[in-house]
């Protein structure tokens, strides 16, 4: 995973306070006073560690100049990680000796967290379990406490990306206590920054509009990743495309949306929607033969870009397009504030990546336009636009005859929905968790676990029916069926149809601009306006006791 580069845009609201890589805390002479105390048998391990420390500083300083992912610098960083793993056996023992401070490891290896999340999680967990930072609070050195706070912030980011929300809440509580202790003991300039970091992560984990409650009123952590049985299977004999989702660019550029460490709520939700739930091999029965079920392919490779400039976005688009394998799909997800020309009513711009005033000529020039993506339609392209100007993509041009689909969000929401926009878009919420989106639009703040599970079981049946509607329709554009063979894209298409049907029946959504659209256009009578699907939406509303919010006499009412 690659986080977006900083460019011409507003500065991050609460970037994690950092120190320059050439500060004394990132050099091989971190502990010169202890070198004479190191036993001869351990000096080689210490020497190797110091070498890798210096080498990593050089490599990561060079990352800012890297133009393409997969470059030699990234490969060298991978080599450093392997070298670090080889050192682990001897290094851990040395770090436990009085000659070396316990808090020393995170200065190097934490920078690899976004590329190797599972390894980073294991590493950070080991640091916490072995209390490497235990002695920090006894030292009268604020820079060491800052290293501990930065460790917590990085650990929280990794846990968020791995959807370990229970652990995130524990870490946030510990971080809060550490920040309080830090601000009381030291009068430093970064106190407000750390308090803002804490506020942002607290808002991030509370962004979901509804929660699932156990019988004892504790909150149940649910996963919205792709799981076995969650994707409706294809009907036997159904011929669909064999394209596979290989790469996904997830771009976040919404103003005032909750975020943490350059990861907005919308970006996080789309990231989770494009991940498979990890399989716990320990729970699998030994009776299952290896050849009984083919192994699932890996997750698509994802780029996370927070408020990139146009040139930065184009760089990653071009690199992904170049490396896209045969029979593969590139997905582009844009969560962005719409940009409109000042003097015309045309809808040309979708997002801004600069500090220019919205609507200004400079801002409009730096915005992304549908035509900017035309060159990438030479290969299969799946676009999701969640923006107040998503209709700019309604008449997208397919110049090269390759499979192309655009899923477009509503551009106008009722006021009650607009008030929740800071906590994430309703459209993306439906694509991430249809039941959570349905609960949100119905004003439900909590759902009991038993009711939630019954509703999820009901939705699985609804999704099977939607899948059959799409594949059996005689008037549907073949582009949809070309993408239907991939499980991730199939589920996104099905959730899109359910979202469209639900909003069309909701009494608050009266304008046509409040409904999602697509390019090519879906046959409404066979999908979003299907009598069967409308009946199922009303049944779900009755199950959740919110049927009064929906029109109950189908097409005639709206």
Secondary structure, 3 states (H helix, E strand, C coil): CECCCCCCCCCCCCCCCCCCCCCHHHCCCCCHHHHHHCCHHHHHHHHHHHHHHHHHHHHHHHHHHCCCCCCHHHHHHHHHHHHHHHHHHHHHHHHCCCCCCHHHCHHHHHHHCCCCHHHHHHHHHHHHHCCCCCCHHHCCCHHHHHHHHHHHHHHHHHHHHCCCHHHHHHHHHHHHHHHHHHHHHCCCCCHHHHHHHHHHHHHHHCCCCCEEECCCCCEECCCCCECCCCCCCCCCCCCCCCCEEEEEEEEEECCCCCECCCCEHHHHHHHHHCCECCCCHHHCCCCCCCCCCCCCCCCCEEEEEECCCHHHHHHHHHHHHHHCCCCEEEEEEEEECCECCCCCCCCCEEECCCCCCCCCHHHHHCCEEHHHHHHHHHCCEEEEEEECCHHHHCCCCCCCCCCEEEEECCCCCCHHHHCCHHHCCHHHHHHHCHHHHHHHHCCCCEEEHHHHHHHHHHHHHHHHHHHHHHHHCCCCCHHHHHHCCCHHHHHHHHHHHHHHHHHHHECCCCCHHHCCEEECCCCHHHCCCCHHHHHHHHHHHHHCCCHHHECCCHHHHC
